[in-house]
Amino acid sequence: MSLESVRQFFATHAPDIEVLVTEARSATVAEAAAAHHASEAQIAKTLSFWQGDQVVLIVMGGMARLDNRKYKDRFATKAKMLNAEDVVQWTGHPIGGVCPFGLPHPLKIYCDESLKAFDEVIPAAGAINAAVRIAPLRMAELVGAEWIDVTQITAPADAGA
């Protein structure tokens, strides 16, 4: 159902964007990068947070890590991620397939500045083996996202090896 809601979202809002379904799992940043022949930094991961009784989504680059100080400065609260059950309930997507598209509930969506380093990013598309290739600015526009800076970039584990 989740993959179908994403397909319907794109059919309605951006029919030129193809939902890519692979045989390989793409549930983690590393798996997605391998499945889509891209760098890990180019993968757009979507994280879910509680802000009081509201849920927000933050889409960030694959090598970006939440900076707790920046988050607290921006939102005046500590970052509190949803548990797996709440993620599915609020987004309609399984862990590893969470994205800002085809949501069952209207949620506030933020895109982190880390995405702007790329002409094209690869967010999941509602399943652990589905994604889309999209310009970050277009993604933000399609989902009504606000741009924020709440991350720091980490080097890949094998950097400098």
C-alpha positions as CSV (number, residue, x, y, z in Angstrom):
1,M,0.0,0.0,0.0
2,S,2.8,2.4,0.9
3,L,4.6,2.0,-2.5
4,E,1.2,2.5,-4.2
5,S,0.6,5.8,-2.3
6,V,4.0,7.1,-3.5
7,R,3.2,6.0,-7.1
8,Q,-0.2,7.8,-6.9
9,F,1.6,10.9,-5.4
10,F,3.9,11.1,-8.4
11,A,1.2,10.3,-11.0
12,T,-0.7,13.3,-9.7
13,H,2.1,15.8,-8.8
14,A,5.1,14.9,-11.0
15,P,4.2,12.3,-13.7
16,D,7.7,12.7,-15.2
17,I,9.3,11.1,-12.2
18,E,9.6,7.4,-12.2
19,V,9.5,5.3,-9.1
20,L,12.4,2.9,-9.3
21,V,11.9,-0.6,-7.8
22,T,15.0,-2.8,-7.5
23,E,15.5,-6.4,-6.7
24,A,18.1,-5.4,-4.2
25,R,17.2,-4.0,-0.8
26,S,17.7,-0.3,-0.4
27,A,16.6,0.2,3.2
28,T,19.9,1.6,4.5
29,V,22.0,4.4,3.1
30,A,24.7,1.9,2.0
31,E,22.2,-0.5,0.4
32,A,20.5,2.4,-1.4
33,A,23.8,3.7,-2.7
34,A,24.8,0.3,-4.0
35,A,21.4,-0.4,-5.6
36,H,21.3,3.0,-7.4
37,H,25.0,3.3,-8.2
38,A,25.3,6.6,-6.3
39,S,27.4,7.9,-3.4
40,E,26.1,7.5,0.1
41,A,26.0,11.2,0.5
42,Q,23.5,11.5,-2.4
43,I,20.9,9.2,-0.7
44,A,18.2,11.3,0.9
45,K,17.1,9.7,4.2
46,T,13.9,10.7,5.9
47,L,13.8,10.8,9.7
48,S,10.7,11.2,11.9
49,F,10.6,13.2,15.1
50,W,8.1,14.1,17.8
51,Q,7.7,17.8,18.5
52,G,5.2,17.8,21.3
53,D,2.3,15.9,20.0
54,Q,3.1,16.7,16.4
55,V,5.2,14.6,14.0
56,V,7.7,16.2,11.6
57,L,9.9,14.7,8.9
58,I,13.4,15.8,8.2
59,V,15.0,14.8,4.9
60,M,18.8,14.9,5.0
61,G,21.8,13.7,3.0
62,G,23.0,10.2,3.5
63,M,26.3,11.2,5.2
64,A,24.6,13.9,7.3
65,R,24.0,13.3,11.0
66,L,21.6,15.2,13.2
67,D,23.4,17.9,15.2
68,N,21.5,17.9,18.5
69,R,22.6,21.5,19.3
70,K,21.4,22.8,15.9
71,Y,18.1,20.9,16.3
72,K,17.5,22.3,19.8
73,D,18.4,25.8,18.6
74,R,16.0,25.5,15.6
75,F,13.0,23.9,17.4
76,A,13.5,24.8,21.1
77,T,13.2,21.1,22.0
78,K,15.4,18.0,22.1
79,A,15.2,15.7,19.2
80,K,13.0,12.7,19.9
81,M,12.6,10.1,17.1
82,L,9.5,8.1,16.6
83,N,9.6,4.3,17.4
84,A,9.1,1.9,14.5
85,E,5.4,1.4,15.1
86,D,4.7,5.2,15.2
87,V,6.7,5.7,12.0
88,V,4.5,3.3,10.2
89,Q,1.3,4.8,11.7
90,W,2.2,8.4,10.9
91,T,4.0,8.0,7.5
92,G,2.3,4.8,6.2
93,H,5.8,3.7,5.1
94,P,8.0,0.9,6.6
95,I,11.3,1.7,8.1
96,G,13.8,1.7,5.2
97,G,11.1,3.1,2.9
98,V,10.1,6.3,4.7
99,C,9.9,9.3,2.4
100,P,8.0,12.6,2.3
101,F,5.7,11.4,-0.5
102,G,2.3,9.7,-0.4
103,L,1.7,10.3,3.3
104,P,-1.6,9.3,4.9
105,H,-1.5,12.4,7.2
106,P,-0.4,15.9,6.4
107,L,2.9,16.4,8.2
108,K,5.4,19.3,8.5
109,I,8.4,18.4,6.3
110,Y,11.8,19.9,6.4
111,C,14.7,19.5,4.0
112,D,18.2,19.9,5.4
113,E,20.7,22.1,3.6
114,S,22.9,19.0,3.2
115,L,20.8,18.0,0.2
116,K,21.7,21.1,-1.7
117,A,25.2,19.8,-2.4
118,F,23.6,17.6,-5.2
119,D,21.8,18.2,-8.5
120,E,19.9,15.0,-7.8
121,V,19.2,13.0,-4.6
122,I,17.7,9.6,-4.1
123,P,15.0,9.3,-1.4
124,A,13.2,6.1,-0.7
125,A,9.7,5.7,-2.2
126,G,7.6,3.8,0.3
127,A,9.2,0.4,0.2
128,I,12.6,-1.1,1.2
129,N,13.5,-1.5,-2.5
130,A,12.0,1.6,-4.0
131,A,13.3,5.1,-4.6
132,V,13.2,8.1,-6.9
133,R,15.8,10.3,-8.4
134,I,14.9,14.0,-8.0
135,A,16.4,17.4,-7.7
136,P,16.4,18.5,-4.0
137,L,14.8,21.8,-4.8
138,R,12.0,20.1,-6.7
139,M,11.5,17.6,-3.9
140,A,11.1,20.4,-1.4
141,E,8.7,22.2,-3.6
142,L,6.6,19.1,-4.3
143,V,6.2,18.3,-0.5
144,G,6.0,21.9,0.7
145,A,9.2,21.5,2.7
146,E,11.0,24.2,4.6
147,W,14.8,24.4,4.3
148,I,16.7,24.1,7.6
149,D,20.2,23.4,8.8
150,V,20.2,20.8,11.6
151,T,23.0,18.4,10.5
152,Q,26.7,17.9,10.4
153,I,28.4,16.0,7.6
154,T,30.3,12.9,8.6
155,A,33.0,11.2,6.5
156,P,32.4,7.7,5.1
157,A,33.7,4.9,7.3
158,D,36.4,4.1,4.8
159,A,37.6,7.7,4.2
160,G,41.3,8.1,4.5
161,A,41.8,4.3,4.3
